[in-house]
Amino acid sequence: MANAAGVLVIVELADGKPISLVFEQLGLAKRLSEKLGGSVAVALLGSGVEAVAQDLIAQGADKVYVAEHPLLSDYQSDAWLPVVAKIVEAAAPAAILVGNTTLGTDLAPRLAFRLGAGVAMGCVEMNADGGKLQAVRSCFGNKAREKISFKTAVVVATIKPKSQEPFVRDGARSGETIKIAVDIQASAVRTTLISREKEKTEGVKLENASVVVAGGRGLGGPEGFRDLEKLAGLLKGAVGASRVAVDLGWVPPSWQIGLTGKTVTPEVYFAIGISGASHHLAGCGGSKAIVAINSDAEAAIFNDAKFGIIGDLKAIVPALIEEVRKAKA
Ligand SMILES: Cc1cc2nc3c(=O)[nH]c(=O)nc-3n(C[C@H](O)[C@H](O)[C@H](O)COP(=O)(O)OP(=O)(O)OC[C@H]3O[C@@H](n4cnc5c(N)ncnc54)[C@H](O)[C@@H]3O)c2cc1C
């Protein structure tokens, strides 16, 4: 793309509002655009979404490209892709930031292919020193980080949640809203969304929790998770699980943390009866501090833990709950 400059953020909405990751993408977009030159644009797709534009401007957007059509209200790649490509043509960005979500990981490679752009998935950092974009992401199950440079003028990157500081909200900011004409034929959309089931969550959402109490096979059964729920409740945290605990049917799949589950980056991550497989650490290795409770002193989790307790969780967890209760009282 000729004269590519600035950054375009793809907006993902939940219940009509941008998800918090969009504001983190905007924070990164602002920092990158200072080095790349150009402005921060956002692509806002949906039906009846224009009211969100001002919020996005307050959070760092200079230009909001709004594309409205009933077929855009739920993400479907056939409907979204040509419209996003049209916005890219109008905005001519050097970097396109997409959330590393179910939507983003579906859209980003398709978009990159269509644009002939380089793509990097699951980025935790991006730089544009000397005007050249570079991305950083975890590899080897979070044991190492790799730095990626690009050969293309336009780059698509998916950004991991909680990896970026959001732009500080400024309600007095002004920006431009640009309407994009949309002409989609229903016959061009090859999939139909039949239903959507909202994940049931009580209390803090796992992805947003500053304390996560996670359990694995060592808990011995679903009843083991009751104590974890008590501990999480006292610490205003959320409960997570290893894949084994999910596969055994002890807890719902939405609790799974790891490579094929959720990524969490809390201040404190309790790994209780979890061995510390790289597949699990891929989802929690970015936590500020891991506290491991395991009866096996050789368990791999102790290599990544800041604090470790070697012993039987059946004795340690109730004692910990008791101590937290006392400290709170
Ligand atoms: C492609 C692929 C993707 C995967 N994705 C994921 C993923 O997203 N998330 C994930 O978690 N896994 C994932 N896995 C599985 C992963 O490799 C491990 O098998 C899994 O994480 C192990 O779960 P665990 O730690 O609960 O069980 P185990 O490895 O069996 O560990 C149980 C631990 O509990 C300890 N323990 C037992 N009893 C007690 C006690 N009384 N007190 C204290 N400690 C005790 C043991 O010492 C042991 O360390 C994936 C695997 C593959 C191949």
The ligand as a MOL file (V3000), in Angstrom:
LIG
                    3D

  0  0  0     0  0            999 V3000
M  V30 BEGIN CTAB
M  V30 COUNTS 53 58 0 0 0
M  V30 BEGIN ATOM
M  V30 1 C -2.0230 -29.6040 22.2450 0
M  V30 2 C -2.1880 -29.5910 23.7490 0
M  V30 3 C -2.8040 -28.4890 24.3190 0
M  V30 4 C -2.9550 -28.4270 25.7090 0
M  V30 5 N -3.5530 -27.3220 26.2590 0
M  V30 6 C -3.6310 -27.2330 27.5990 0
M  V30 7 C -4.1970 -26.0690 28.2190 0
M  V30 8 O -4.6880 -25.1490 27.5640 0
M  V30 9 N -4.2060 -26.0170 29.5800 0
M  V30 10 C -3.7050 -27.0190 30.3690 0
M  V30 11 O -3.7510 -26.8970 31.5950 0
M  V30 12 N -3.1920 -28.1180 29.8020 0
M  V30 13 C -3.1570 -28.2590 28.4530 0
M  V30 14 N -2.6560 -29.4010 27.9080 0
M  V30 15 C -2.3410 -30.5420 28.8070 0
M  V30 16 C -1.0080 -30.3780 29.5090 0
M  V30 17 O 0.0280 -30.8570 28.6850 0
M  V30 18 C -0.9920 -31.1450 30.8350 0
M  V30 19 O -1.3350 -32.4890 30.5920 0
M  V30 20 C -1.9560 -30.5850 31.8870 0
M  V30 21 O -1.7500 -29.2110 32.0350 0
M  V30 22 C -1.7140 -31.2620 33.2270 0
M  V30 23 O -2.7100 -30.8840 34.1200 0
M  V30 24 P -2.4670 -30.9490 35.6860 0
M  V30 25 O -1.2690 -30.1530 36.0290 0
M  V30 26 O -3.7630 -30.6150 36.3450 0
M  V30 27 O -2.2450 -32.5160 35.9220 0
M  V30 28 P -0.9430 -33.3320 36.2470 0
M  V30 29 O 0.1230 -33.0800 35.2610 0
M  V30 30 O -1.3670 -34.7320 36.4620 0
M  V30 31 O -0.4390 -32.7070 37.6300 0
M  V30 32 C -1.0990 -32.8720 38.8480 0
M  V30 33 C -0.1830 -32.3120 39.9200 0
M  V30 34 O -0.8390 -32.3590 41.1700 0
M  V30 35 C 0.1130 -32.6760 42.1650 0
M  V30 36 N -0.6060 -33.2850 43.2900 0
M  V30 37 C -1.2680 -34.4840 43.3180 0
M  V30 38 N -1.8360 -34.6510 44.5170 0
M  V30 39 C -1.5220 -33.5740 45.2860 0
M  V30 40 C -1.8010 -33.2020 46.6230 0
M  V30 41 N -2.5840 -33.9300 47.4140 0
M  V30 42 N -1.2990 -32.0290 47.0560 0
M  V30 43 C -0.5340 -31.2430 46.2810 0
M  V30 44 N -0.2270 -31.5520 44.9960 0
M  V30 45 C -0.7190 -32.6990 44.5040 0
M  V30 46 C 1.0710 -33.6540 41.4870 0
M  V30 47 O 2.3300 -33.6890 42.1510 0
M  V30 48 C 1.1450 -33.0760 40.0830 0
M  V30 49 O 2.2230 -32.1850 39.9670 0
M  V30 50 C -2.5000 -29.4940 26.5260 0
M  V30 51 C -1.8840 -30.5820 25.9160 0
M  V30 52 C -1.7410 -30.6440 24.5580 0
M  V30 53 C -1.0640 -31.8450 23.9380 0
M  V30 END ATOM
M  V30 BEGIN BOND
M  V30 1 1 1 2
M  V30 2 1 2 3
M  V30 3 2 2 52
M  V30 4 2 3 4
M  V30 5 1 4 5
M  V30 6 1 4 50
M  V30 7 2 5 6
M  V30 8 1 6 7
M  V30 9 1 6 13
M  V30 10 2 7 8
M  V30 11 1 7 9
M  V30 12 1 9 10
M  V30 13 2 10 11
M  V30 14 1 10 12
M  V30 15 2 12 13
M  V30 16 1 13 14
M  V30 17 1 14 15
M  V30 18 1 14 50
M  V30 19 1 15 16
M  V30 20 1 16 17
M  V30 21 1 16 18
M  V30 22 1 18 19
M  V30 23 1 18 20
M  V30 24 1 20 21
M  V30 25 1 20 22
M  V30 26 1 22 23
M  V30 27 1 23 24
M  V30 28 2 24 25
M  V30 29 1 24 26
M  V30 30 1 24 27
M  V30 31 1 27 28
M  V30 32 2 28 29
M  V30 33 1 28 30
M  V30 34 1 28 31
M  V30 35 1 31 32
M  V30 36 1 32 33
M  V30 37 1 33 34
M  V30 38 1 33 48
M  V30 39 1 34 35
M  V30 40 1 35 36
M  V30 41 1 35 46
M  V30 42 1 36 37
M  V30 43 1 36 45
M  V30 44 2 37 38
M  V30 45 1 38 39
M  V30 46 1 39 40
M  V30 47 2 39 45
M  V30 48 1 40 41
M  V30 49 2 40 42
M  V30 50 1 42 43
M  V30 51 2 43 44
M  V30 52 1 44 45
M  V30 53 1 46 47
M  V30 54 1 46 48
M  V30 55 1 48 49
M  V30 56 2 50 51
M  V30 57 1 51 52
M  V30 58 1 52 53
M  V30 END BOND
M  V30 END CTAB
M  END
